[in-house]
Amino acid sequence: MGSFAKLAKRCVETEAPVMVKIQELLRGATDVMSLAQGIVYWQPPETALNKVKEIVWEPATSKYGADDGLPELREALLEKLRRENKLTKSSVMVTAGANQAFVNLVLTLCDAGDSVVMFAPYYFNSFMSFQMTGVTDILVGASNPKTLHPDVDWLEKVLKENNPIPKLVTVVNPGNPSGAFIPKPMLQRISDLCRNAGAWLVVDNTYEYFMYDKMEHYCLEDDHIVNLFSFSKAYGMMGWRVGYIAYPSEADGFHAQLLKVQDNIPICASIIGQRLALYSLEAGPEWIRERVNDLVKNRELLVEAMSPLGEDAVKGGEGAIYLWAKLPDNCSDDFEVVRWLATKHGVAVIPGSASGGPGYIRVSFGGLKEEDTRLAGERLRRGLQELVTDGMVQ
Ligand SMILES: Cc1ncc(COP(=O)(O)O)c(C=O)c1O
């Protein structure tokens, strides 16, 4: 059928998901090792998986649950938020992952036509969530090319001068795709600016446990701050679809409006997924940290693999599972480079332009075990060396 005429403009004008684009790009390519998707290589805690095996026949597992989440899980999460994140005044809603949490928030907090702020390189799904809900005035700030920290001076100006005043500012900490960690005083300044301007601040903490080199994650709490979390990476629960929103208990009407959105999208996160989340919490942060510690070696292997790009080209990796690397100046078509790396050298990465950073690539160090990371790294190194010396020779 010929045209897009009958489809929603909101959707048609939304970017296509980058992973789908990558799959199309790689069609026909064989033996490709992936450093592309943001995943971890481990499965959920064994004890937790064994426990969910026992509850598949319980009738309650197949029924709807409370929109907000299973009371026992919410209780455990409030305790975790208090203990680990020092969030004492937040309420919690369990969602089908942090992506759905973000959509919930956009629908709850923004009207079509509102202005919102994010910083490049940004998390592509957040960008798409704005686009597809009609929040098309997306003001994209730059990040410092050395530190990849958001340009807060620019934010200050925009929150004062833009008409309309942005309704919401969002950051991912530590970042996807940057892997950079925003220091506390900087996030505090962002928060103060938002508060003074009457804007919401949404902080995506999906990678809260993915911190390296003795850096410690933190959260901020205030009446204009919403924090997002995910079970996907920490507990290797990508396919179980469980995340949660910590939102200010004191904000009038927040819960009632959020509930309307939740009731119309998942109704509730899958019950068996929530149960697995609850049992996984028993394994606790130590279980996660043991696995995250192993990623340090992966990061080292891939930093080394990208050395042909030059000393200053590779950034990020302070947190999360990503390195962000600048391609040579004559490689502005990063999609082409990604296709070439996959088809000629058998290794897949994400093109930076999917995150508003053309001429860069995002490389994930979470998805493969050390031995496979080493192999993928060797392919990447060969590819990048050839790219730098001879260009994209077919
Ligand atoms: C920053 C960020 N937020 C959210 C998500 C999605 O998480 P979930 O699986 O919980 O929806 C991802 C996954 O890559 C992510 O990187």
The ligand as an ORCA input file, in Angstrom:
! r2SCAN-3c Opt
* xyz 0 1
  C      19.365      4.561     29.667
  C      18.437      3.437     29.463
  N      17.188      3.546     29.925
  C      16.308      2.546     29.748
  C      16.662      1.394     29.092
  C      15.648      0.330     28.890
  O      15.573     -0.421     30.037
  P      14.392     -1.460     30.270
  O      14.850     -2.760     29.711
  O      14.239     -1.478     31.752
  O      13.192     -0.922     29.572
  C      17.951      1.242     28.593
  C      18.341      0.038     27.858
  O      19.281      0.000     27.100
  C      18.859      2.295     28.793
  O      20.114      2.210     28.333
*
